[in-house]
C-alpha cells in the first residue's frame, strides 16, 4: 500500500529544516538510521509569524506494509 506522510518543521535555515525533517522521519519509523525517501517534497513558507523562522512542510510518499 502507498502512503503519504506530512510533517511541519520550523527552522531559520534550510539545514535546520532538513535536519528536523530527517529526525521526525526517523522518530516516525522507529529507526535512527532511516533516511528521507528520494521522492520526498519540501515546501518552505515564510509566514512572518516569528522573526527569522521559516516553516517547512515535508511530504513523504512511501510504501507501507501491513504486518
C-alpha positions, -999 to 999 in steps of 0.1 A, spaced: 0 0 0 12 35 -7 11 62 20 17 99 22 31 114 55 33 151 60 53 169 88 56 206 96 91 216 107 102 251 119 137 265 115 157 295 105 177 279 78 173 252 52 198 230 71 178 233 103 146 223 85 162 194 67 177 181 100 143 184 117 126 166 88 151 138 90 147 135 128 109 134 126 110 107 99 134 86 120 111 90 150 81 81 130 98 50 115 113 40 148 147 37 130 175 61 139 192 53 106 162 60 83 168 84 55 141 105 38 129 88 6 143 103 -26 109 115 -38 101 134 -7 90 170 -13 98 201 8 78 233 7 92 262 27 69 291 38 79 324 52 49 331 74 65 361 92 48 350 124 81 348 142 112 367 132 138 345 114 116 314 115 105 295 84 80 267 82 89 237 61 62 213 50 77 179 41 56 154 22 69 119 21 54 93 -2 63 58 7 52 22 6 39 7 38 35 -30 46 7 -44 66 21 -65 94 
